[in-house]
Amino acid sequence: MAALFAGFAVLLGALETWQGRFLLAYVPAHQYWPEALLRVMPSWLVLAALVPGVMALARRLRLDGPRRTAAWAGHALGGFVFVGLHLTGTALFAAFRHDVLSEFPRYLQQSLYRSAVAELVAYWALVGVMHVIWHQSETRERAVAEARLREQLAEARLGALRAQLHPHFLFNTLNAISTLALRGDRERLLSALDALSALLRATLEDGRTPWKSLADELNVVERYLEIQSLRFGDRLAIERDIDPLALDAIVPGLLLQPIVENAVEHGVASRPGPGRVTVRASREDLTLVLEVTDTGPGFGSVRATPADPERPGVGLANTRERLEQLFGGRASLECGNGETGGARVRMRLPWLRSRAEAESLRAGAAG
């Protein structure tokens, strides 16, 4: 910045010299320019030499800092020192130019009479401009730092949510497999372990890629339901109502699986007899609608208006928080009971066609 101010001072000196040319147009150019530059430029060169010192003092004594009284007093003294140094340097140049050092006191006195107030104003103007530049720069830096901090916080919260979801569904899956082992059903146990292997591969890949197509997310759900079907047998019926046009939509990984898991654990498994889980996906204009219903006891009670909006477990709470972190107010999760009983969870998400579009939307929600 010091070089910028110095260059600006030299430019102003050149402009002042050029302006004087209009008043002395009758003087030949080869006589005017050397004389005019020697008369005008020294003052600007001395100013350029003083600018770094003024900058250092202004940064040390910030008028908007915690010690404002001391800063104002310091700059009041600094202004007088600046005026003295600038006019002294200018007078010395003039005395050397005329080769009459004995005239230095007279030149200095004339400069003080003519320019002291203007020089003092110039000092405060320099200090003010520097403060404005620093304030704007610091404001931009704070804005960038705050945006980066918000993004890092959102990433950390999403990571914590995902870390909760993985062991949660893994525990329930292993519990289903242990039930088969206790029954001694070797054939179904081997099928369940094979499905678990496929499910783990899918979720590990999901850890590396936070976004996936709805088709891939439904594949994870299918592997989970395959294991649960082995566990519950004829007690668990599964219905799918998937719009083929919705399969290419981009969604967060492990979005549907915890909702389906909730439907199985707190819907079908919570009461004797057969139960049904239905998974639906459709597109409404620029919105992807995902819905999971079951024939269990529903939320809180079987009445249409549930008293308890949440079920046990981390699935629904974490999914709602993930949607808030990823999409802000552009996504929603609604919980309620179906008209004939059972629970219904409906999610509405922005229609995303690519992972790049998803990342851009998430950055906007984090910022």
C-alpha positions in Angstrom: 0.0 0.0 0.0 2.9 2.3 0.7 4.1 1.9 -2.9 0.6 2.7 -4.1 0.5 6.0 -2.2 4.0 6.9 -3.3 3.1 6.2 -6.9 0.0 8.3 -6.5 2.0 11.2 -5.0 4.4 11.1 -8.0 1.4 11.0 -10.4 -0.1 14.1 -8.7 3.2 15.9 -9.0 3.3 15.2 -12.7 -0.3 16.4 -13.1 0.4 19.6 -11.2 3.4 20.2 -13.5 1.3 19.5 -16.6 -1.4 21.9 -15.3 1.1 24.7 -14.9 1.9 24.3 -18.6 -1.5 25.9 -19.5 -0.5 29.1 -17.6 2.9 29.2 -19.1 2.2 28.1 -22.6 4.4 30.9 -24.0 7.5 29.4 -22.4 9.3 26.9 -24.7 8.8 23.3 -23.7 12.5 22.6 -23.3 12.8 25.4 -20.8 9.4 24.8 -19.0 9.5 21.1 -18.1 12.9 20.9 -16.4 12.3 24.0 -14.4 8.7 23.1 -13.5 9.6 19.6 -12.4 12.4 20.8 -10.2 10.0 23.3 -8.6 6.9 21.0 -8.1 8.2 17.4 -7.8 10.3 17.7 -4.6 7.3 18.5 -2.5 5.5 15.3 -3.8 8.6 13.2 -3.5 9.0 14.2 0.2 5.3 13.4 0.7 5.9 10.0 -0.9 8.8 9.4 1.5 6.6 10.3 4.5 3.7 8.1 3.5 5.1 4.8 4.9 5.7 6.5 8.3 2.2 7.9 8.3 0.8 4.4 7.5 2.8 2.8 10.3 1.6 5.4 12.8 -2.0 5.1 11.6 -1.9 1.3 11.9 -0.4 1.5 15.4 -2.8 4.2 16.6 -6.1 3.0 15.2 -8.8 5.6 15.6 -11.4 2.8 15.9 -9.3 0.8 18.3 -9.8 0.3 22.1 -7.5 3.2 23.0 -9.1 5.9 21.0 -8.2 8.9 23.2 -4.5 8.1 23.0 -4.8 7.5 19.2 -6.4 10.9 18.6 -3.8 12.6 20.8 -1.0 10.7 19.0 -2.3 11.7 15.6 -2.6 15.3 16.6 1.1 15.3 17.5 1.9 13.2 14.4 0.1 15.8 12.2 2.3 18.6 13.4 5.4 16.4 12.9 4.3 15.5 9.4 3.7 19.2 8.5 7.1 20.1 9.8 9.0 17.4 8.0 7.2 17.9 4.7 7.6 21.7 4.6 11.2 21.4 5.9 12.1 19.0 3.1 10.4 21.1 0.5 12.2 24.2 1.7 15.5 22.4 1.7 15.0 21.3 -1.9 14.1 24.9 -2.9 17.3 26.2 -1.2 19.5 23.6 -2.9 17.8 24.3 -6.2 18.7 28.0 -6.0 22.0 27.2 -4.4 21.3 29.6 -1.6 21.2 27.6 1.6 21.1 30.8 3.6 17.6 31.4 2.3 16.3 28.2 3.8 14.7 29.9 6.9 12.8 32.3 4.6 11.6 29.5 2.3 10.5 27.5 5.4 8.7 30.5 6.8 6.9 31.2 3.5 5.8 27.5 3.3 4.5 27.5 6.8 2.4 30.7 6.1 1.1 29.4 2.8 0.5 25.7 3.4 0.6 24.6 7.1 -3.2 24.3 7.4 -3.5 22.5 4.0 -0.7 20.1 5.0 -2.4 19.3 8.3 -5.6 18.6 6.4 -3.7 16.4 4.0 -2.3 14.4 6.9 -5.7 13.7 8.4 -7.0 12.8 5.0 -4.2 10.3 4.6 -5.0 8.8 7.9 -8.8 8.7 7.1 -8.3 7.0 3.8 -6.1 4.4 5.3 -8.7 3.7 8.0 -11.4 3.3 5.4 -9.3 0.9 3.3 -8.3 -1.2 6.3 -11.9 -1.2 7.6 -13.3 -2.5 4.2 -10.5 -5.1 3.9 -11.1 -6.3 7.5 -14.9 -6.4 6.9 -14.3 -8.6 3.8 -11.9 -10.8 5.6 -14.4 -11.3 8.5 -17.2 -12.1 6.1 -15.0 -14.7 4.4 -13.8 -16.1 7.7 -17.4 -16.3 9.0 -18.7 -18.0 5.8 -15.8 -20.5 6.1 -16.6 -21.1 9.7 -20.3 -21.6 9.0 -19.4 -24.1 6.3 -17.0 -25.9 8.5 -19.6 -26.0 11.3 -22.2 -27.4 8.9 -19.7 -30.0 7.7 -18.9 -31.0 11.2 -22.6 -31.3 12.2 -23.3 -33.3 9.1 -20.4 -35.6 9.9 -21.7 -36.1 13.4 -25.1 -36.9 12.2 -23.8 -39.4 9.6 -21.6 -41.0 12.3 -24.7 -41.5 14.4 -26.7 -43.0 11.6 -24.2 -45.7 10.6 -23.8 -47.5 13.9 -27.6 -47.1 14.6 -28.7 -48.9 11.5 -25.8 -51.4 11.8 -26.9 -52.3 15.3 -30.5 -53.0 14.2 -29.3 -55.0 11.2 -27.0 -57.2 13.4 -29.9 -57.6 15.8 -32.0 -59.0 13.0 -29.2 -61.4 12.0 -28.7 -62.5 15.6 -32.4 -63.4 15.7 -32.0 -65.7 12.7 -29.0 -67.3 14.4 -30.9 -67.9 17.6 -33.6 -69.6 15.5 -31.0 -71.9 13.9 -32.2 -70.9 10.4 -28.9 -71.5 8.6 -30.2 -70.8 5.1 -31.8 -67.5 6.0 -28.8 -66.6 8.1 -26.4 -67.0 5.2 -28.7 -65.0 3.0 -28.8 -62.2 5.6 -25.0 -62.2 5.9 -24.7 -61.9 2.2 -27.2 -59.0 2.2 -25.3 -57.3 5.1 -22.1 -57.6 3.1 -23.7 -55.8 0.1 -25.3 -53.2 2.5 -21.9 -52.4 4.1 -20.3 -52.0 0.7 -23.0 -49.6 -0.3 -22.8 -47.5 2.9 -18.9 -47.4 2.8 -19.2 -46.0 -0.7 -21.8 -43.6 0.6 -19.2 -42.3 3.1 -17.0 -41.3 0.3 -19.8 -39.7 -1.8 -22.3 -37.7 0.3 -24.6 -37.4 -2.7 -26.1 -40.2 -4.8 -28.9 -40.9 -7.2 -32.3 -41.9 -5.8 -31.8 -45.2 -7.6 -28.6 -45.9 -5.6 -30.3 -44.9 -2.3 -33.2 -47.2 -3.0 -30.7 -50.0 -3.6 -29.4 -49.5 0.0 -33.0 -49.6 1.2 -33.6 -52.8 -0.7 -30.6 -54.5 0.9 -31.8 -53.5 4.3 -35.4 -54.7 3.6 -34.0 -58.0 2.4 -32.5 -58.6 5.7 -35.6 -57.6 7.6 -37.7 -59.8 5.3 -35.6 -62.8 6.4 -36.1 -61.8 10.0 -39.9 -61.2 9.9 -40.8 -63.6 7.1 -44.5 -63.3 6.1 -45.1 -60.7 8.8 -43.4 -58.0 6.7 -45.0 -56.9 3.4 -43.2 -54.3 1.3 -44.9 -52.0 -1.3 -43.1 -49.7 -3.7 -44.6 -46.9 -5.7 -41.6 -45.3 -7.5 -42.0 -42.9 -10.4 -39.3 -43.9 -12.9 -38.6 -40.3 -13.7 -37.5 -39.7 -10.1 -34.8 -42.3 -10.1 -32.1 -40.0 -11.5 -32.7 -37.3 -8.8 -29.8 -36.6 -6.6 -30.3 -37.0 -2.8 -28.2 -37.2 0.3 -26.8 -40.6 1.0 -28.6 -42.6 3.8 -31.6 -40.4 3.5 -34.4 -43.0 3.1 -32.8 -45.9 5.0 -33.3 -44.6 8.5 -36.9 -43.6 7.8 -37.6 -47.1 6.5 -35.8 -48.6 9.5 -38.0 -46.6 11.8 -41.1 -47.9 10.0 -39.9 -51.5 10.5 -38.7 -51.2 14.1 -41.4 -49.0 15.5 -44.2 -49.9 13.1 -44.1 -53.6 12.1 -42.0 -55.0 15.0 -44.0 -53.1 17.6 -47.2 -55.1 17.3 -48.0 -58.8 16.6 -49.3 -59.9 13.2 -48.5 -58.8 9.7 -47.5 -55.3 8.8 -46.7 -53.4 5.7 -44.2 -50.7 4.8 -44.7 -48.6 1.7 -42.1 -46.5 -0.1 -43.1 -43.8 -2.6 -41.2 -41.4 -4.7 -42.5 -38.8 -7.2 -41.8 -35.5 -8.8 -43.9 -32.4 -8.3 -42.6 -29.6 -10.5 -39.2 -28.8 -9.1 -39.7 -30.9 -5.9 -38.8 -34.5 -5.1 -41.4 -36.0 -2.8 -40.4 -39.1 -0.8 -42.9 -40.9 1.5 -42.7 -43.9 3.8 -45.8 -45.3 5.5 -46.4 -48.3 7.7 -49.3 -50.0 9.4 -48.0 -49.8 12.9 -49.4 -47.9 15.9 -48.4 -44.5 14.4 -47.1 -41.4 16.1 -48.1 -41.1 19.8 -51.5 -42.7 19.2 -53.8 -43.9 16.5 -55.6 -40.6 16.3 -55.2 -38.5 13.2 -53.5 -35.7 15.2 -50.5 -37.4 17.0 -49.6 -36.0 20.4 -46.0 -37.1 20.0 -44.3 -35.9 16.8 -41.3 -38.1 17.2 -40.6 -41.8 17.6 -37.8 -43.3 19.6 -34.3 -43.4 18.0 -32.1 -41.1 16.1 -33.5 -41.6 12.6 -36.2 -38.9 12.3 -34.4 -36.3 14.4 -31.1 -36.7 12.5 -32.8 -36.7 9.1 -34.7 -33.5 9.9 -31.4 -31.8 11.1 -29.5 -33.1 8.0 -32.1 -31.6 5.7 -31.9 -28.3 7.5 -28.1 -28.3 7.3 -28.1 -29.3 3.6 -31.0 -27.3 2.2 -32.0 -24.7 4.8 -35.7 -23.9 4.4 -35.9 -25.5 0.9 -36.6 -29.0 2.3 -39.1 -30.3 4.8 -39.9 -33.4 6.8 -43.5 -34.0 7.9 -44.5 -36.7 10.4 -48.1 -37.7 10.9 -50.6 -40.6 11.0 -52.3 -42.1 8.0 -56.1 -41.8 7.6 -56.5 -45.5 8.5 -53.7 -45.5 11.1 -50.1 -46.2 10.9 -47.3 -43.6 10.6 -46.5 -41.5 7.5 -43.2 -39.6 7.0 -43.1 -37.3 4.0 -40.0 -35.4 2.8 -39.9 -32.7 0.2 -36.5 -31.9 -1.4 -35.4 -29.6 -4.2 -35.1 -31.4 -7.5 -31.4 -31.8 -8.1 -30.0 -33.2 -11.4 -26.3 -33.4 -10.5 -23.9 -33.6 -7.6 -22.4 -30.2 -8.6 -25.8 -28.6 -8.3 -26.3 -30.3 -4.9 -23.0 -29.0 -3.6 -23.8 -25.5 -4.8 -27.2 -25.5 -3.0 -25.5 -26.8 0.2 -22.9 -24.1 0.1 -25.7 -21.5 -0.2 -27.5 -23.1 2.8 -24.3 -23.1 4.9 -23.6 -19.5 4.0 
